Each structure stands twice: as C-alpha cells, then as structure tokens.
C-alpha cells in the first residue's frame, strides 16, 4: 500500500491538513498560499512517496486505522516497528500486545467503540517487537467512525517516556523475564472469540507442535489433528457465546502425548460480551497413564488379567440399566483343589492363568469374562436363543478343558447358565447362575449332599456372602 497516498487519504479530509499542505506547498486551487519561509521565491520540496519513505525512520509516532474485527486497515509506521512489526496491515491490532496488557486494552477498545465520534483516550501498553522483546508505548485512540475516508478508530502509538525505577535489592534467584507467562511451565494462550490466538507462550507452541508466529496467524484448531480440532472449535464456539469455563483433554498426538486444555472466557464488564478466551495447556500424559494403571489394578485380577468382581458388578448394572437382555455363565473348576494340595499354589496359579487366557480366547464380540473368586469365573453375553445358549456353554467348557495346564491336571469345569429377567439386579442374576452351576456339580458328583457344595459352603447363601 502506497504510504504517501495512505497519508493523503487518511488525513487530507475532515479539516485536517493535506500531505501537500503539511509539506509547506499550496494545495491545488489555493490562490493565497504563501511560499515557505526562507529564500524568497524558493520552490518547496516535493513530498513524494520516496521522500515519505526516506523520512519514515524519523517518525516519532505510528498511526494505524483499525476497522471492524479489530483489523489494521492502514498503517503509517517507522521501520523499527513501534507497533511490533513494520507491516501490520491485515493483522489483529492486539496480536503483539503483552498478555498482561491485552485484557485491559480490550476493555478500553470495547468502551471506545461505544463512544461518540470525536472521542479520544489514552493508555500505556507493552508491544512485542520482532526480536521477541517488549517495548512500552503510549497508545492514543481516536473515534473517527464518522469520517467518510477513515471509517474506523485511529490508533497512534509512540515510545512511552517512563521514569527510571529506583534500583531494587538483589533477588535470589534473579528472574529476568518480560512476563510471568513466558517462564511458566505450562502453556498459556489468549484467543479471540473466533479461536485465533493473539498470544501464545513458548510452552504452548511446543505442546501444540507449532511455531509461535504460525500459531498466532490462524485458528487454534488448524494446528491440531482433525478430531481434536473439531472438539476445540466446538468448545471455543460455546465459550464465545457466554462467559464460562470448560476443560478438554485431547490426544494422544504423534508423540503419544495427552494434553489437558482449560478454556476460560472473559467478558466486557458492561455488556457481558465475550472479548477473549484464556487458554492454559498442560501435558498430562504421565498422569493419565498412572490413572489408567490404577484404574486397571482396581478393576482387574492381577493373576489372570481378567476383570474382577467389582468391575463385573458395575458392568452388569450399567447394561441392565440400559435394558439389555443378558446371559450369564458361572464357571467353577473341577478337581482344582487337588492341584493345589498335591503340587502347590504355583501349579494352581499356572492353571488359573491358563484358564483365564482360554476364556478370553473363546469370547465372541460383546462378551466379557471375569474372575470372581479363587477358582470361579463368570462369562457374560448378550441375549441368546436356546441353540446359542448350548453353544455358549460348550465353548466355555472346551476353553477350560483344552488349555495345557488344565488338561495335564485333568481340571474341568462345571457351568451354570442364567438369563436376565425384567427388573433383575446383578446379584440376583449371578445368584441364579451360581445355583445352576452347583446343581450340575451335584449331578456329576453324587457324593456331595444336597445343600452342601464341594468346598463346604451353602449354595443358598447370597453370592457375596460365601
């Protein structure tokens, strides 16, 4: 964009001097203009585009025109970038503002948009330069939404004149940082309501796997995998409508990392309209791995790796709450006690581990197996017809009898099958399957008196009381 024409367009109307007049030569059509002071009759210098370019380094003030969406439409700035970069046109006016100042400037800017044309106000803020450092600037905002050419807010910035602070006593350890966010061990970002980051600290960029400038140049969702990006975009969209807080866990990413994202939207004190969304990012990979490990230990049998009784009861309760029809097989190993008595518990553990693996291998999709006692197992299936129940029963018997340790020790299985009914409870369903298993055991071994099981317990007792 031609800077000389920008100046003419931006300040040549509305009663302010044109570029020609500012240069000391008469404007076109002026008859009374006098030559500038100096040698009589001297021709005033031409303020050409080249002259503007040559004088830019000497500008003490940068001038921006900001329009809808806080976008910079016109820029007249020195190359050293008082506004943080030499060519900010098309960028968000807050894109280089220090995060500690951004929220305050948003409030000032939002209030300015509600003022009458002609209003002006001032503030001081820190602007990030191209070398990464921050420079303090005085910011003056003029409401020129009524101007036929400007049609926006004129933002003037100049280097702030701040009195040097008295020396502070030495600190141990010394912290030399422009902002706390720059040295925090977690990721921090400030987002527009449309999801575009205005600021991201180095940790945020590293965790998201993106360059800071790239990250702040587009939507946050664009640097994430599609599934995670959609979830983030939906979260930001919800928070852009109202002030609130949401937490989201995404991943694992290409490096198998799990990230926890906390979004907090901040609104205008007067209107409640959301201005920015503050995001913090933490790597929770190790925490989630530990939680999954603890969850696995709490819900699985350490010897066989099968689900345990607590998990089974939760599983049955959840499926019954949904109204699923279920078939449960209660499995008790035959002649297992003799293995422990004759060969010791190590041999018994080998049998139990092999049986657990055998049961897992015989499962059909949707079926689950659990170890609920010393030599007792439960297998759960969805509703089955009579032929399928017979196949279900036979699969389980073969899974136990054909694993090598069980076959060597002649360990078999007694199986009792029960089907859920309306209004059933997990314990009631398991009790019926348990009773059916002991009925079979009595038929096979007539030496066991009615009402007494092989291990001396009463099958009429509730399943959890034995």
KOLKESE-593780 format. One record per residue (C-alpha): x, y, z; residue number from 1. Coordinates in Angstrom, 3 decimals. Last residue first. Layout:
REM residues N
(rec (X Y Z) NUM) ...
REM end
This chain:
REM residues 466
(rec (-19.680 -67.014 50.624) 466) (rec (-21.765 -63.920 51.496) 465) (rec (-21.380 -62.194 48.116) 464) (rec (-23.229 -64.944 46.227) 463) (rec (-26.133 -64.929 48.683) 462) (rec (-26.348 -68.149 50.704) 461) (rec (-28.471 -70.908 49.161) 460) (rec (-25.335 -72.513 47.773) 459) (rec (-24.212 -73.472 51.317) 458) (rec (-20.462 -73.742 51.618) 457) (rec (-18.466 -76.912 52.301) 456) (rec (-15.950 -76.691 49.485) 455) (rec (-17.739 -79.341 47.437) 454) (rec (-21.079 -77.620 47.972) 453) (rec (-23.688 -78.542 50.562) 452) (rec (-27.459 -78.264 50.082) 451) (rec (-27.863 -81.719 48.573) 450) (rec (-25.028 -83.989 49.659) 449) (rec (-21.841 -84.139 47.500) 448) (rec (-21.035 -87.758 46.773) 447) (rec (-23.304 -87.712 43.732) 446) (rec (-20.621 -85.856 41.775) 445) (rec (-21.858 -85.030 38.268) 444) (rec (-25.445 -84.271 39.282) 443) (rec (-24.223 -82.314 42.305) 442) (rec (-21.913 -80.205 40.136) 441) (rec (-24.789 -79.502 37.766) 440) (rec (-26.926 -78.185 40.601) 439) (rec (-23.926 -76.198 41.801) 438) (rec (-23.679 -74.397 38.442) 437) (rec (-27.409 -73.651 38.354) 436) (rec (-27.141 -72.080 41.812) 435) (rec (-24.310 -69.831 40.651) 434) (rec (-26.259 -68.790 37.535) 433) (rec (-29.276 -67.922 39.712) 432) (rec (-27.111 -66.000 42.201) 431) (rec (-25.370 -64.096 39.386) 430) (rec (-28.734 -62.853 38.110) 429) (rec (-29.862 -61.884 41.605) 428) (rec (-26.598 -60.083 42.355) 427) (rec (-26.787 -58.054 39.134) 426) (rec (-30.420 -56.995 39.702) 425) (rec (-33.361 -58.036 37.553) 424) (rec (-36.406 -55.855 36.905) 423) (rec (-37.338 -57.800 33.785) 422) (rec (-35.461 -61.099 33.523) 421) (rec (-31.820 -61.996 32.946) 420) (rec (-30.852 -65.433 31.684) 419) (rec (-28.921 -67.997 33.762) 418) (rec (-26.227 -70.542 32.881) 417) (rec (-24.345 -72.840 35.268) 416) (rec (-21.022 -74.351 34.239) 415) (rec (-18.932 -77.015 35.954) 414) (rec (-15.422 -77.020 34.584) 413) (rec (-12.565 -79.452 34.020) 412) (rec (-9.109 -79.990 35.513) 411) (rec (-7.428 -83.216 34.407) 410) (rec (-4.016 -81.964 35.672) 409) (rec (-2.406 -82.196 32.237) 408) (rec (-5.551 -80.827 30.557) 407) (rec (-5.699 -77.839 32.917) 406) (rec (-2.046 -76.949 32.317) 405) (rec (-2.442 -77.403 28.518) 404) (rec (-5.615 -75.417 27.864) 403) (rec (-8.229 -77.786 26.369) 402) (rec (-10.513 -78.324 29.354) 401) (rec (-11.158 -74.671 30.165) 400) (rec (-11.892 -73.328 26.681) 399) (rec (-13.789 -76.543 25.900) 398) (rec (-16.195 -75.971 28.776) 397) (rec (-16.695 -72.283 27.833) 396) (rec (-17.402 -73.047 24.184) 395) (rec (-19.885 -75.742 25.184) 394) (rec (-21.977 -73.392 27.360) 393) (rec (-22.129 -70.699 24.686) 392) (rec (-23.028 -73.315 22.046) 391) (rec (-25.919 -74.512 24.217) 390) (rec (-27.001 -70.915 24.815) 389) (rec (-26.869 -70.286 21.048) 388) (rec (-29.210 -73.192 20.415) 387) (rec (-31.679 -71.938 23.040) 386) (rec (-31.651 -68.320 21.835) 385) (rec (-29.115 -65.831 23.142) 384) (rec (-29.329 -62.372 24.813) 383) (rec (-25.972 -60.594 25.183) 382) (rec (-23.116 -62.463 26.798) 381) (rec (-21.417 -62.507 30.198) 380) (rec (-18.776 -65.023 31.368) 379) (rec (-18.154 -65.538 35.085) 378) (rec (-15.190 -67.279 36.732) 377) (rec (-14.636 -69.184 39.956) 376) (rec (-11.394 -70.872 41.024) 375) (rec (-10.383 -68.436 43.790) 374) (rec (-13.206 -65.972 43.277) 373) (rec (-14.819 -63.562 40.804) 372) (rec (-12.590 -63.937 37.735) 371) (rec (-14.200 -62.068 34.861) 370) (rec (-15.093 -62.703 31.213) 369) (rec (-16.743 -60.407 28.663) 368) (rec (-18.856 -60.966 25.541) 367) (rec (-19.582 -58.212 23.002) 366) (rec (-17.738 -59.935 20.146) 365) (rec (-17.429 -63.693 20.829) 364) (rec (-15.239 -64.976 23.649) 363) (rec (-13.261 -68.201 23.309) 362) (rec (-9.798 -66.630 23.576) 361) (rec (-10.602 -64.728 26.757) 360) (rec (-11.777 -67.967 28.380) 359) (rec (-8.571 -69.734 27.399) 358) (rec (-6.399 -66.912 28.759) 357) (rec (-8.201 -67.102 32.107) 356) (rec (-7.880 -70.890 32.114) 355) (rec (-4.129 -70.601 31.515) 354) (rec (-3.692 -68.142 34.397) 353) (rec (-5.782 -70.323 36.726) 352) (rec (-3.799 -73.467 35.827) 351) (rec (-0.448 -71.738 36.323) 350) (rec (-1.699 -70.334 39.648) 349) (rec (-2.545 -73.856 40.798) 348) (rec (0.967 -75.038 39.923) 347) (rec (2.415 -72.192 41.970) 346) (rec (-0.056 -72.963 44.741) 345) (rec (1.378 -76.382 45.477) 344) (rec (1.601 -79.655 43.576) 343) (rec (-0.640 -82.058 45.526) 342) (rec (-2.897 -79.777 47.568) 341) (rec (-3.056 -77.009 44.937) 340) (rec (-3.782 -79.491 42.160) 339) (rec (-6.312 -81.332 44.323) 338) (rec (-8.220 -78.099 44.861) 337) (rec (-8.664 -77.770 41.084) 336) (rec (-10.548 -81.028 40.667) 335) (rec (-13.443 -79.232 38.915) 334) (rec (-13.200 -75.504 38.143) 333) (rec (-16.305 -73.385 38.747) 332) (rec (-17.877 -71.341 35.942) 331) (rec (-20.974 -69.127 36.214) 330) (rec (-22.415 -68.355 32.769) 329) (rec (-24.515 -65.202 32.401) 328) (rec (-26.976 -64.400 29.606) 327) (rec (-28.150 -60.814 29.246) 326) (rec (-31.081 -58.754 27.974) 325) (rec (-30.054 -55.098 27.837) 324) (rec (-32.421 -52.570 29.463) 323) (rec (-29.899 -49.733 29.642) 322) (rec (-29.891 -50.005 33.450) 321) (rec (-29.221 -53.724 32.996) 320) (rec (-26.120 -52.904 30.976) 319) (rec (-24.766 -50.491 33.576) 318) (rec (-25.525 -52.830 36.486) 317) (rec (-23.868 -55.776 34.762) 316) (rec (-20.716 -53.779 34.051) 315) (rec (-20.579 -52.338 37.568) 314) (rec (-20.947 -55.858 39.016) 313) (rec (-18.255 -57.202 36.699) 312) (rec (-15.827 -54.388 37.559) 311) (rec (-16.141 -55.129 41.284) 310) (rec (-15.803 -58.913 40.725) 309) (rec (-12.577 -58.655 38.749) 308) (rec (-11.900 -58.236 35.033) 307) (rec (-9.397 -60.720 33.650) 306) (rec (-5.636 -60.166 33.879) 305) (rec (-5.208 -63.713 35.200) 304) (rec (-3.118 -63.062 38.318) 303) (rec (-3.682 -59.339 38.975) 302) (rec (-7.493 -59.601 38.673) 301) (rec (-8.755 -56.413 37.094) 300) (rec (-10.832 -53.380 38.083) 299) (rec (-8.725 -51.605 40.703) 298) (rec (-5.438 -52.511 39.028) 297) (rec (-6.734 -51.248 35.677) 296) (rec (-7.923 -47.996 37.245) 295) (rec (-4.540 -47.529 38.908) 294) (rec (-2.784 -48.072 35.574) 293) (rec (-5.207 -45.776 33.770) 292) (rec (-4.595 -43.091 36.394) 291) (rec (-0.839 -43.542 36.055) 290) (rec (-1.019 -43.250 32.272) 289) (rec (-3.287 -40.214 32.643) 288) (rec (-0.799 -38.502 34.940) 287) (rec (2.127 -39.388 32.704) 286) (rec (0.470 -37.931 29.605) 285) (rec (-0.946 -34.857 31.366) 284) (rec (0.957 -32.227 29.363) 283) (rec (-0.701 -28.979 30.390) 282) (rec (-2.317 -26.206 28.359) 281) (rec (-3.875 -22.968 29.628) 280) (rec (-6.275 -20.981 27.463) 279) (rec (-7.719 -17.505 28.045) 278) (rec (-10.694 -16.701 25.818) 277) (rec (-11.145 -13.072 24.817) 276) (rec (-13.841 -10.436 24.420) 275) (rec (-17.049 -12.207 25.423) 274) (rec (-19.966 -9.761 25.618) 273) (rec (-21.041 -9.245 29.221) 272) (rec (-22.313 -5.805 28.278) 271) (rec (-20.745 -3.629 30.974) 270) (rec (-17.888 -5.669 32.417) 269) (rec (-16.950 -6.970 28.972) 268) (rec (-16.415 -10.719 29.039) 267) (rec (-13.623 -13.178 29.723) 266) (rec (-13.785 -16.796 28.534) 265) (rec (-11.864 -19.503 30.395) 264) (rec (-10.575 -22.552 28.479) 263) (rec (-8.546 -25.305 30.182) 262) (rec (-6.798 -27.713 27.801) 261) (rec (-5.361 -31.018 29.069) 260) (rec (-2.927 -32.577 26.624) 259) (rec (-2.198 -36.276 26.211) 258) (rec (1.067 -37.061 24.472) 257) (rec (1.657 -40.106 22.287) 256) (rec (4.278 -38.196 20.218) 255) (rec (2.016 -38.079 17.148) 254) (rec (-0.791 -36.888 19.425) 253) (rec (-2.659 -38.839 22.096) 252) (rec (-4.615 -36.760 22.231) 251) (rec (-7.028 -34.175 23.577) 250) (rec (-8.434 -33.478 27.035) 249) (rec (-10.932 -30.630 27.325) 248) (rec (-11.919 -28.378 30.190) 247) (rec (-14.571 -25.672 30.008) 246) (rec (-15.056 -22.319 31.704) 245) (rec (-17.644 -19.599 31.350) 244) (rec (-18.630 -16.245 29.901) 243) (rec (-21.176 -16.680 27.143) 242) (rec (-21.423 -17.007 23.367) 241) (rec (-17.676 -17.224 22.704) 240) (rec (-17.481 -20.052 25.255) 239) (rec (-19.648 -22.322 23.087) 238) (rec (-17.662 -21.540 19.936) 237) (rec (-14.408 -22.137 21.810) 236) (rec (-15.543 -25.614 22.874) 235) (rec (-16.817 -26.538 19.388) 234) (rec (-13.533 -25.396 17.807) 233) (rec (-11.544 -27.434 20.348) 232) (rec (-13.566 -30.595 19.669) 231) (rec (-13.260 -30.132 15.903) 230) (rec (-9.500 -29.583 16.187) 229) (rec (-9.112 -32.744 18.273) 228) (rec (-10.765 -34.859 15.575) 227) (rec (-8.983 -33.055 12.733) 226) (rec (-5.496 -33.190 14.312) 225) (rec (-4.446 -29.834 15.696) 224) (rec (-2.737 -26.792 14.143) 223) (rec (-5.940 -25.594 12.424) 222) (rec (-7.968 -25.716 15.651) 221) (rec (-6.060 -22.711 17.009) 220) (rec (-7.253 -20.554 14.112) 219) (rec (-4.587 -18.637 12.204) 218) (rec (-1.513 -16.399 12.456) 217) (rec (-0.811 -16.723 16.168) 216) (rec (0.161 -20.396 15.818) 215) (rec (2.290 -19.659 12.764) 214) (rec (4.140 -16.927 14.674) 213) (rec (4.609 -19.217 17.669) 212) (rec (5.794 -22.170 15.563) 211) (rec (3.601 -25.216 16.088) 210) (rec (3.786 -28.569 17.889) 209) (rec (0.866 -27.859 20.219) 208) (rec (2.996 -28.578 23.284) 207) (rec (5.904 -26.526 21.910) 206) (rec (3.742 -23.529 20.985) 205) (rec (2.052 -23.550 24.388) 204) (rec (5.439 -23.816 26.124) 203) (rec (6.802 -20.839 24.189) 202) (rec (3.946 -18.535 25.232) 201) (rec (0.999 -17.913 22.940) 200) (rec (-0.610 -14.568 22.167) 199) (rec (-3.416 -13.318 19.958) 198) (rec (-4.592 -16.828 19.164) 197) (rec (-7.473 -17.034 16.659) 196) (rec (-10.403 -19.050 18.035) 195) (rec (-13.258 -16.836 16.806) 194) (rec (-13.733 -15.433 20.331) 193) (rec (-10.136 -14.184 20.164) 192) (rec (-7.603 -16.303 21.969) 191) (rec (-5.006 -15.670 24.665) 190) (rec (-2.531 -18.515 25.136) 189) (rec (-0.663 -20.089 28.051) 188) (rec (1.217 -23.406 28.031) 187) (rec (2.526 -24.712 31.338) 186) (rec (5.978 -24.463 32.916) 185) (rec (5.555 -20.694 33.308) 184) (rec (8.531 -18.642 32.087) 183) (rec (6.943 -16.560 29.313) 182) (rec (3.631 -16.322 31.146) 181) (rec (5.371 -14.495 34.012) 180) (rec (6.191 -11.687 31.648) 179) (rec (9.216 -9.832 30.361) 178) (rec (11.554 -12.205 32.122) 177) (rec (14.808 -11.796 34.046) 176) (rec (14.250 -13.675 37.263) 175) (rec (17.053 -13.430 39.771) 174) (rec (17.383 -16.314 42.232) 173) (rec (17.905 -14.761 44.641) 172) (rec (16.857 -11.158 44.315) 171) (rec (19.157 -8.167 44.618) 170) (rec (17.580 -5.035 46.096) 169) (rec (15.674 -2.952 43.575) 168) (rec (17.147 0.062 41.802) 167) (rec (14.799 3.027 41.566) 166) (rec (12.555 2.934 38.512) 165) (rec (13.520 5.008 35.505) 164) (rec (10.831 7.491 34.563) 163) (rec (8.720 6.193 31.715) 162) (rec (8.512 8.053 28.458) 161) (rec (6.492 5.709 26.271) 160) (rec (7.543 5.276 22.657) 159) (rec (4.742 6.405 20.398) 158) (rec (1.471 4.873 19.328) 157) (rec (-1.478 6.394 17.496) 156) (rec (-4.654 4.383 16.909) 155) (rec (-7.269 5.900 14.609) 154) (rec (-10.551 4.047 15.017) 153) (rec (-12.595 3.470 11.911) 152) (rec (-14.298 4.955 8.864) 151) (rec (-11.118 6.788 7.745) 150) (rec (-12.484 8.137 4.461) 149) (rec (-16.018 9.306 5.272) 148) (rec (-15.060 10.174 8.882) 147) (rec (-17.866 9.153 11.240) 146) (rec (-16.026 6.143 12.679) 145) (rec (-13.280 8.544 13.656) 144) (rec (-13.009 7.578 17.345) 143) (rec (-9.454 8.465 18.335) 142) (rec (-7.277 6.077 20.374) 141) (rec (-3.968 7.179 21.902) 140) (rec (-1.442 4.497 22.904) 139) (rec (1.758 5.268 24.796) 138) (rec (4.322 2.561 24.175) 137) (rec (6.420 0.227 26.357) 136) (rec (8.672 -2.116 24.372) 135) (rec (8.632 -5.901 24.651) 134) (rec (11.416 -8.195 23.449) 133) (rec (10.911 -11.018 20.956) 132) (rec (13.281 -9.693 18.267) 131) (rec (10.326 -8.696 16.081) 130) (rec (8.978 -6.470 18.839) 129) (rec (6.283 -7.322 21.354) 128) (rec (4.240 -4.325 22.455) 127) (rec (3.824 -3.196 26.062) 126) (rec (0.891 -0.957 26.899) 125) (rec (0.047 2.569 28.015) 124) (rec (-3.393 4.118 27.637) 123) (rec (-5.012 7.176 26.093) 122) (rec (-8.476 8.332 25.093) 121) (rec (-10.222 10.109 22.244) 120) (rec (-13.851 10.841 21.413) 119) (rec (-14.632 12.576 18.110) 118) (rec (-17.368 10.166 17.146) 117) (rec (-19.468 9.209 20.198) 116) (rec (-18.294 6.357 22.378) 115) (rec (-19.372 2.692 22.223) 114) (rec (-16.380 1.597 20.161) 113) (rec (-14.105 3.241 22.726) 112) (rec (-15.514 1.033 25.514) 111) (rec (-14.568 -2.077 23.524) 110) (rec (-11.099 -0.641 22.926) 109) (rec (-10.517 0.165 26.591) 108) (rec (-11.783 -3.271 27.689) 107) (rec (-9.639 -4.954 25.060) 106) (rec (-6.709 -2.847 26.216) 105) (rec (-7.122 -4.178 29.764) 104) (rec (-7.336 -7.772 28.555) 103) (rec (-4.240 -7.365 26.367) 102) (rec (-1.990 -5.733 28.976) 101) (rec (-0.752 -8.833 30.839) 100) (rec (-0.667 -10.706 27.531) 99) (rec (1.752 -8.135 26.025) 98) (rec (0.231 -6.760 22.826) 97) (rec (1.602 -8.139 19.553) 96) (rec (-1.625 -9.504 18.013) 95) (rec (-3.825 -6.828 19.565) 94) (rec (-4.401 -4.865 16.347) 93) (rec (-5.313 -8.063 14.533) 92) (rec (-3.370 -8.350 11.290) 91) (rec (-4.419 -7.161 7.834) 90) (rec (-1.843 -4.381 7.709) 89) (rec (0.866 -4.894 10.370) 88) (rec (3.805 -4.095 8.093) 87) (rec (6.814 -2.964 10.183) 86) (rec (6.093 -5.121 13.195) 85) (rec (5.647 -4.519 16.908) 84) (rec (3.535 -1.379 16.845) 83) (rec (6.583 0.852 17.273) 82) (rec (8.016 -1.106 14.362) 81) (rec (11.603 -0.090 13.763) 80) (rec (10.524 0.589 10.193) 79) (rec (8.517 3.639 11.308) 78) (rec (4.773 3.394 10.980) 77) (rec (1.951 4.612 8.787) 76) (rec (-0.508 1.739 8.725) 75) (rec (-3.975 1.414 7.221) 74) (rec (-6.553 -1.388 7.589) 73) (rec (-5.443 -2.973 10.886) 72) (rec (-8.134 -5.453 11.915) 71) (rec (-10.017 -5.106 15.205) 70) (rec (-12.924 -7.065 13.670) 69) (rec (-14.342 -3.959 12.024) 68) (rec (-11.824 -1.169 11.455) 67) (rec (-8.468 -0.053 12.842) 66) (rec (-6.553 2.818 11.241) 65) (rec (-2.966 2.964 12.437) 64) (rec (-0.525 5.799 13.082) 63) (rec (2.983 5.308 14.413) 62) (rec (4.725 8.177 16.206) 61) (rec (8.257 9.529 16.453) 60) (rec (8.790 9.288 12.728) 59) (rec (12.451 9.673 11.814) 58) (rec (12.791 6.310 10.127) 57) (rec (9.811 7.223 7.922) 56) (rec (11.523 10.245 6.375) 55) (rec (13.149 8.413 3.461) 54) (rec (9.958 6.506 2.683) 53) (rec (7.947 9.731 2.734) 52) (rec (10.501 11.353 0.413) 51) (rec (10.287 8.414 -1.978) 50) (rec (6.500 8.668 -1.986) 49) (rec (6.867 12.318 -2.880) 48) (rec (6.665 15.280 -0.540) 47) (rec (8.060 17.753 -3.086) 46) (rec (10.321 20.423 -1.612) 45) (rec (9.052 23.994 -1.697) 44) (rec (10.327 26.119 -4.592) 43) (rec (12.215 29.167 -3.323) 42) (rec (10.633 32.512 -4.307) 41) (rec (12.194 34.399 -1.418) 40) (rec (14.873 32.379 0.412) 39) (rec (13.467 31.022 3.631) 38) (rec (9.906 30.923 4.925) 37) (rec (7.520 28.741 2.964) 36) (rec (5.789 30.185 -0.079) 35) (rec (2.468 31.823 0.607) 34) (rec (-0.918 30.273 -0.135) 33) (rec (-3.487 32.813 -1.260) 32) (rec (-4.542 31.276 -4.527) 31) (rec (-5.305 27.683 -3.446) 30) (rec (-6.715 25.524 -6.247) 29) (rec (-4.306 22.613 -5.577) 28) (rec (-2.819 22.811 -2.115) 27) (rec (-0.068 25.257 -1.554) 26) (rec (3.352 23.877 -0.571) 25) (rec (4.597 23.547 3.031) 24) (rec (4.900 19.779 3.215) 23) (rec (1.899 19.542 5.553) 22) (rec (-0.099 21.438 2.965) 21) (rec (0.795 18.933 0.288) 20) (rec (0.046 15.993 2.605) 19) (rec (-3.349 17.506 3.385) 18) (rec (-4.058 19.474 6.541) 17) (rec (-7.009 18.363 8.737) 16) (rec (-10.480 19.781 8.167) 15) (rec (-12.208 16.428 7.569) 14) (rec (-10.057 15.400 4.665) 13) (rec (-6.369 15.004 3.850) 12) (rec (-5.568 12.938 6.949) 11) (rec (-6.275 9.321 5.996) 10) (rec (-6.473 9.593 2.244) 9) (rec (-3.391 11.783 1.905) 8) (rec (-1.440 9.706 4.427) 7) (rec (-2.410 6.490 2.682) 6) (rec (-1.479 8.058 -0.694) 5) (rec (2.029 8.735 0.611) 4) (rec (2.208 5.263 2.182) 3) (rec (1.450 3.416 -1.027) 2) (rec (0.000 0.000 0.000) 1) 
REM end
